[in-house]
């Protein structure tokens, strides 16, 4: 069941996305560089910042803000394969969850994903790997103290000369323990995305996020949909 009370405003900024990439990227146009940065398993270093503001959050209907710092670092295995690491570190501002409670600020649980992906794909690109959830929350209200692990998969279409980039990211995380604060969990995520690129590096993107709590009873199971559409412009410096 979708949660109609939840609204998300989402934006992103890419910083130093191509520094330490190969010299071949320096000859690419701004549009081509933007498309490469939209590839979750692209062979380049990127540092996206994504900010999510959730309105009417929790029983007190407050405003939650989550800034995700999401470095992506590729590691070359050989001429045919790369391992792409993707880390999400959330910095959270949590509203009061009950009368008399204060707003809480801190770091949530970090998620780390490593994808095995072909080094020389065609128009269709894929990555298969594992995702780990680390109990790094600085406050009990900001995460779960149990470690988590599960599979992750991404597939997308990115073709030279085609302004469209589209695909889907899927993962599921199970808790490895249940004796710490927060208890056991079994959380799934599906994130389709579609981007349209204009000349000069300016592009439109939409990436709704569907999440499900599989540990909930079947008649109370929660499925939430965060819809996000934004405009972005690449402003990277030259590669070296």
C-alpha positions in Angstrom: 0.0 0.0 0.0 1.4 3.4 -0.9 1.7 6.0 1.8 -0.2 9.1 0.4 1.0 11.3 3.3 4.5 11.1 2.2 5.9 13.6 -0.3 9.6 13.8 -1.4 11.5 16.7 -2.9 14.7 15.5 -4.4 17.7 17.1 -5.9 21.3 16.2 -6.7 24.7 17.7 -7.3 27.8 16.0 -8.8 31.2 17.2 -7.6 34.6 16.3 -9.1 33.0 13.4 -11.0 35.7 12.8 -13.5 38.9 13.5 -11.6 41.1 10.4 -11.7 39.3 9.0 -14.7 41.1 8.0 -17.8 42.4 10.7 -20.2 40.0 9.5 -22.9 37.1 11.1 -21.1 38.6 14.6 -21.7 37.6 14.4 -25.3 33.9 13.7 -24.6 31.2 16.3 -24.8 29.3 17.6 -21.8 26.3 15.6 -22.8 28.3 12.4 -23.1 30.0 13.0 -19.7 26.6 13.6 -18.1 25.3 10.3 -19.5 28.4 8.5 -18.2 27.7 9.9 -14.7 24.1 8.6 -14.9 25.4 5.0 -15.2 25.4 3.4 -11.7 28.1 1.0 -12.8 30.1 3.5 -15.0 33.9 3.2 -15.1 34.6 6.6 -13.6 34.9 8.1 -10.1 31.9 10.2 -9.1 30.7 11.9 -5.9 27.0 12.6 -6.0 25.1 14.4 -3.3 21.4 13.7 -3.1 19.0 15.5 -0.7 15.6 14.2 0.2 13.0 16.1 2.1 10.1 14.0 3.4 7.0 16.0 4.5 4.5 14.8 7.1 6.9 12.2 8.4 6.1 10.1 11.5 3.3 10.3 14.0 4.0 14.0 14.7 3.8 14.9 10.9 7.2 16.6 11.0 9.7 17.2 8.2 12.6 14.7 7.8 15.7 15.6 5.7 18.2 13.1 4.5 21.4 14.1 2.6 22.9 11.1 0.9 26.6 11.2 0.1 27.1 8.6 -2.6 30.7 8.1 -3.8 31.1 5.6 -6.7 34.6 4.1 -7.2 35.4 1.6 -10.0 38.1 -1.1 -9.5 39.6 -2.8 -12.5 39.8 -6.6 -12.2 41.2 -7.3 -15.7 40.6 -6.2 -19.3 37.1 -7.7 -19.3 35.6 -7.0 -15.8 35.3 -4.1 -13.3 34.1 -4.1 -9.7 32.0 -0.9 -9.1 31.7 0.1 -5.5 28.8 2.4 -4.5 28.4 3.7 -0.9 25.4 5.6 0.5 26.1 7.5 3.7 22.9 9.3 5.0 23.1 12.4 7.1 19.7 12.7 8.7 17.7 15.4 10.4 14.8 13.5 12.1 11.8 15.3 13.5 10.3 14.5 16.9 8.6 11.1 16.9 6.4 11.6 20.0 5.2 14.6 22.1 8.1 16.2 24.0 10.8 14.5 21.8 13.5 16.7 20.3 14.7 16.8 16.7 17.6 14.4 16.2 20.6 14.9 13.9 23.3 12.4 12.9 24.4 9.7 10.6 22.2 6.8 9.6 23.2 3.3 8.5 25.7 3.2 5.6 24.9 0.9 2.7 27.8 -0.4 0.6 27.3 -2.2 -2.7 29.9 -3.9 -5.0 28.8 -4.7 -8.6 30.7 -7.0 -11.0 30.2 -5.5 -14.4 31.6 -6.0 -17.9 34.4 -3.5 -18.7 33.3 -3.1 -22.4 29.5 -3.4 -22.5 27.2 -2.6 -25.4 24.2 -0.4 -25.3 22.8 -2.6 -22.5 24.8 -2.5 -19.3 24.4 -4.6 -16.2 26.0 -5.1 -12.8 25.5 -8.0 -10.3 26.7 -7.9 -6.8 26.0 -7.7 -3.1 24.8 -5.0 -0.7 25.8 -4.7 2.9 24.1 -2.5 5.6 26.5 -1.3 8.3 25.1 -0.3 11.7 26.8 3.2 11.7 23.7 5.1 13.1 24.8 7.7 15.6 21.4 7.6 17.4 18.9 4.8 18.0 16.3 6.7 16.1 18.4 7.0 12.9 19.0 3.3 12.1 19.2 -0.4 13.1 22.1 -1.8 15.1 22.0 -5.2 13.2 24.2 -5.9 10.2 22.5 -6.6 6.9 23.4 -8.4 3.6 21.7 -9.2 0.4 21.9 -9.3 -3.4 21.8 -6.2 -5.7 21.3 -6.0 -9.5 21.2 -3.1 -12.0 20.5 -3.0 -15.7 20.3 0.1 -17.9 20.3 1.2 -21.6 22.9 3.8 -22.6 23.7 4.2 -26.3 25.9 6.7 -28.1 23.8 9.3 -29.9 20.6 8.4 -27.9 19.6 11.1 -25.5 17.7 8.6 -23.3 19.3 6.7 -20.4 17.0 4.3 -18.6 17.1 1.3 -16.3 16.3 -0.2 -12.9 18.2 -0.9 -9.7 16.9 -3.8 -7.4 18.2 -5.0 -4.1 17.1 -6.8 -0.9 18.7 -6.6 2.5 18.2 -9.2 5.3 19.5 -8.6 8.8 22.3 -11.0 9.8 21.4 -10.7 13.5 18.3 -9.7 15.5 19.6 -9.3 19.0 20.6 -5.6 18.7 18.5 -2.5 18.8 16.0 -2.4 15.9 15.5 -6.2 15.6 15.6 -8.2 12.4 14.6 -6.7 9.0 14.0 -7.8 5.4 13.8 -4.8 3.2 13.4 -4.7 -0.6 14.0 -1.8 -3.0 13.1 -1.2 -6.7 14.3 2.0 -8.3 13.5 2.5 -12.0 15.1 5.6 -13.5 14.8 7.5 -16.8 16.9 10.5 -18.0 16.7 12.7 -21.0 19.9 14.5 -22.0 20.1 17.8 -23.8 23.2 19.3 -25.5 25.5 21.1 -23.1 25.1 18.6 -20.2 21.7 19.7 -19.1 19.2 16.8 -18.4 15.9 15.8 -16.9 15.6 12.8 -14.6 12.9 10.8 -12.9 13.7 8.1 -10.4 10.8 6.9 -8.2 11.9 4.5 -5.3 9.6 1.6 -4.3 10.5 0.1 -0.9 8.8 -2.8 1.0 9.1 -4.1 4.6 8.8 -7.9 4.1 8.9 -8.5 7.9 5.5 -6.8 8.4 2.4 -9.0 8.6 0.8 -9.6 5.2 -2.3 -7.4 6.1 -0.1 -4.5 7.4 2.9 -4.8 5.1 4.1 -1.4 4.1 5.1 -0.4 0.6 6.2 3.2 0.1 6.7 5.0 -3.2 9.0 8.1 -3.3 8.6 9.9 -6.6 11.3 12.3 -7.7 11.7 14.3 -10.8 14.4 17.0 -11.2 16.5 18.9 -13.7 20.3 18.8 -13.5 23.3 20.3 -15.3 26.8 18.9 -15.4 29.5 21.4 -14.4 32.6 19.1 -14.1 36.1 20.2 -14.6 38.5 18.6 -17.1 39.9 15.1 -16.6 43.6 14.4 -16.1 
